[in-house]
Amino acid sequence: MGTAVITGAASGIGAGLAREAVRRGMTVVLADWDGDALAALAKELGDQAHAYATDVRDPAALEALAEAAFTHHGGVDLLFNNAGVLTTGLSWEISADAWQRSLDINIGGVVNGLRAFVPRMTATGRPARIINTASVGGFLPSPFMAPYSATKFAVVALTESLAGELAALGSPVSVSLLAPGPVKTQIFREAPTAAAQGFHQAMTDLLGAHGMAPEAFAALVFEAIDRGDYWIIPQPDALDPALDARHAGIKARQAPIIYPTGDAS
């Protein structure tokens, strides 16, 4: 059944992916900075799950995770670079530390995962897949969450570059870009700045009212993996209409569209 490595696995989408992988009979290598929550999830999932407290900002930590996955768990069939954080506020009022944290986790975490795992995955010579988690917000920029928008746009570009590189090398390793819409997670758990309180509350309410459960979302993700999809967009209604309007506006050289809170993710 294979082995799946999941970063940001302790909660939200990561935990949903882990549960679905176990349901499908896979071994799961769980990585997250929150060791206690990670251990609790591993206990829930049973003998198929193995927890490794990991800070994705640290290249050495990802190297150790990759070494453990290949040495102790039979290699890697699916790599989910999923860890991410979100900070709300005015772009010029968000602290330098908060900006750097978003860059280090949302972009650096993916880069560190690729640098640690891709050489090992390609060296096996067997098919595998890398799934990088971006967001609908990686296509539709939003006010009051500039670090998230900027970093998720970067993940979209990085993933497409990666796919082209692996194809050019004739690698059996495939790539997918995962773009969630509203999912019931704690992504908005960080307190907003004063200017972003209304936006933060609206987004929290949106997830509560319309967010998909992580387990249902994960089932759709794995169905897309089964099909070999590059673009994994389980909630197209959250992306397609606004993306069409964005592309039309760019082509017409119109000023940027300010998306309503219901269209941002």
N, C-alpha and C positions, 0 to 999 in steps of 0.2 A: 504493500500500500504506500510505502514511501515515508519520507520525513519532511515536515514543514517547519521552517524557522520563522518566528513572528516577533518583531520588535513592537514595543508599545502594547504588549500582550496582556497586561494585568487588568485592563478594563475596556469598556467601550467596544469599538470595532475589532480591536485586537483580540479581546476575549471571545467575541462572537466567532471570529475566524478560527480560534483555537478549538472551540466547542464543535464547530462544523468539521474541522479536520479530524478530530477524534471520532466523531460520529461516523466518518468515512473510513475509519480504521488506520489512520495515519499516526505515526509518532510525531509529537510536537515538541519543539525546543522553544521554550517561552523566555522572552527577554524583556525586561523592564527595569527602570530605576527603582521602583517601589517593590522592594524584596518581600515585604509582608503580604501585600496583595497578590504578588506573583506566587508565593508559596501556597496561599489559600486556593488560588485557581488550580494550581498543579494538584493539590490534594483532592479537589472536586473532580478533576478529570481522570485521576487514577494513574495506573502504571504506564500509560502511553505518553504522559506529560512529564517534562523535565524542565525545571526552573533554573534560570541563570540571571541573577541580578546584574544588570548591565546598563551603563550610562552610554548611550549612543554617541554622545559628544566626544568620547574618548576612543581614538583609533585602536589603542592597545586592547581595550575591552572588546571591541568587535573582532579583532584578531583572535582573542581568546575564545570568544563565542564560536567563531568559525572552526577553530581547531577542535573544540569540544564536539561540535556537530559532526565533523568528518571522522574524528577518532572514535567517538563513543556511540554514535547514532546512525552509522551507515551512510553518511553523505547527506546531501540536501536535494530534494526534488522541487520544493517550493520555498522561495525566500520572499517573505513579506517585509519590505522596508516600510513600516507602518507608524512608527513613533512620531508624534507631533504635538505641538502646543499652540495655543491661541491667546493673544493678548488684545484687549480692546482699548481704544482711546484715540485721541488726536495724534497723528503721526509725529508731530513735533513735540508732544508732551510725554509720549512713551519714553521711559528711561533708556539710557544707553545699555544698561544691563539687560533689560527686557528685550530690546531689539537684538542684542547679541545672542541671547538665549534662543530666540526664534530662529535666527540664522544657523546657530550651532546644532540645534535639534532637527529642524524641519528640512534643512538642506544638508548640513554636515552629517547628520545621522544617516541619510541615504548614501552620501558619498563614502562614509566610513564603512557602511555595509557592503557597498559595491567593491571597494578596494580589498576588503577582507575575504569576500565570498566568491567573486567572479573568477579569480585565478584558480581557485580550488574546484569550482563547478565546471569550468571549461576543461580543466585537466582530466576530469573523469571520462570525457568523451561521450557522455550519455545525455539524453534529453533532460532538461530541467527548465524551470520558469522563475523569473524574478518579477514580483509585483510591487510597484512603488505606489504608495498612497499619496495622491494629490488631493483634489477636492473640486467640486463644482466651482468653488472660489478660486481655483487655479485657472479658470477661463473667464470669470466674471469678477473684476475687481470691486471691492466694497469699501465704502468709507468706514472709518472707525475700527478697522482691523487691517491696517496697511501691512504690518509684519507678516500676517498670515497670507494675505493676498500675494505679496511679493514673493514669499518663499514657496508657496504652492504653484505660482506661475513658473518658478525656477524648476520645481520637480517635474512639471510637464515637459519643459525643454530638455532637462537632463535625461529623462526617460526616453524621449524620442532619439536623442543623440546616442544613448546606450544601445537602443535597438538597431540603429544603423551600423554601429561599430561591430556588434556581434554578427549581424548579417554579413558584413563585409569580410569577416574572418571565417565565414562558413560554420560558425559555432552551433552546436545543437541546443544551446541555451536560448530560450525565448524570453520575451519581455512583454509585460502588460502595464498599462497605466490605469490605476483605480481612482475614480472620481466620485466620492460619495456626495449625495445631497443631504437632506436632513435625516440624521440618525440619532436615536435617543442615547446620547453619551454625555459625559461631563466635560466636553471640550470647552464650554464657557464657564468653567469653575473658577477661573481667576477673576478677582474683583475688578470692575471697570474703573477707569478714571471718571471724574465727575461729569465731563462733557459727553461721555459715552454711556451713561447709565440708561437712558431711554432706549438706545439701540441695543444694548446688552440685554435688557429685559425683553424687548421684542423678539430677539433671536432665541432667548431661552424659552419664551412662550411658544415660538414656532416649533422648536424641537419637541416640546411637550405635547403640542396639539397634533403635529403632522409628522413627527420623526418616526422612522422605521425602527423596529427592534433590531439590535445588533445581530441576533441569531438569524432572523429572517433575511436581513441584508447579506450576511455571510453566505447563506445558501445560494443567493443569486450570484455572488462573486464566484463561488466554486462552479456553478453551472457555466459561467462565462469562461472560466479556466478550462473546463472540459471541452468547450467549443474551440479553444485556442484563440480567444479574442485578444487583440491588442488593447482596444478601448473598452474598459470595463466601467460602464456607466449604468448602474442598476436602477437609477431613478431619472430617466431621460426627461421627464416633464419638468424637473428642476433645472435643467440645463438648456435643452434644445431651443425653446422659443426665445429666451434671452440671448443665447449665443447667436442665433440668426440675426436678431436685432443689432447686436454688437458688431457683427461682421458687416452688415449693411451700413451701419453708421461709419465704420472705419473706411469702407470703400467710397462712401460719399464725402469723406473728410469732415464729418460732423463732430461737434464737441462730444466728449464722453457722456454716455448715458449713466445717470445715477440710478442704480438698480434699487427697487423697493426691497425692504428687508426680507420679504418673502421669497425673493429670487436669489439671495446670497446664501452661501453655505460655508 
